[in-house]
Amino acid sequence: MICQHLKEAVEAAPLSAYEAGCPECHAAGLHDWVHLRLCLGCGMVACCDSSPLKHMSAHHEGTGHPVMRSFEPGESWRWCYLDEHLG
């Protein structure tokens, strides 16, 4: 069963450039991010939990935005932080 947050999440347009990887890592001079994620609440692009600074999880904790999706080519899965559900 899919959670309500995943059902209601709509695609957000990216708010930040991502050609150089995670914008927050790039701004800090770091280049060891792993994969990119897109917040469906606001369009922020940030690095995943396999990355040292876990910027997307930090974004969720700071904003409460519940759903993100993979921003990697060929991937479309989504994750709800509140219900810990993959969709």
N, C-alpha and C positions, 0 to 999 in steps of 0.2 A: 504494500500500500504506500502510495506517495504522500508526503506531508502537504499540508495546505500552503505553506510558504513556497514550496516548489511549484505547486499548481498555479499560484498567483503571480509568480515572478515573471517579469517581462524583460526582454532584451534591452539593455542600456547601451548607449553609444559610449565608446571609450572617451574619457575626459583628458587622458594624458598620452603623450607620445610613448611609444614602447619599442621603437626600433633598436634602441641600445639596451633593452632588457627592462628590468624593474626600475621605474623612474626614481623611487626612493633610494634604492641601492646605488644607482648611477649618480644621483645628487650627492651621496655621501662618499663617492669615489670607490665604491665596492663593485666588484665584478664577479662575485661568486654565487649569484642567484641561480636557481635551478629551472623552475618552470613559472610561467605567468598565469595569473588568474584575473578575472574580470568581475567586479562587484556589480550585481544586477540591480542594486539599490541606487547607485549613483554613477556608475561607469568608471570607477577608479581601477587602474591596472596596477597590480603589485605581485610580488613573488609568493610562492607556495610555502607550505610547512616543511618541505625538504630543503629549503633555503635557510641559511643561518639566521636571518633576521625575521623571517615569517611575517612579512609586511601585510599580507592579506588577512591573516588571522588577527593581527594587531588592529587593522582597520575595522574588522568586525567588532572587536572588543571596544573600540573607541566610539563607534557609531551605532552599533546594534543592527546594522543591515544584515538580514538573515541569510541571503543566498548569493553565492558566487558560482561562476562556471570556469571551466578550463579555458584558457586563452591560447592554447597551443594548437597549431595547425592540425586539422583532422580530428580534433576532440571536441565533443559537445556536452559532456557530462556536467552536472550541476551538484552542488553540495549545500545543504541547509545546516548552518552552524547551530541553530536553536534546537532542532530535532535530531541532529547528527544523522541525517538521511541523505543518501546518494540518489540522484534521479537523472 
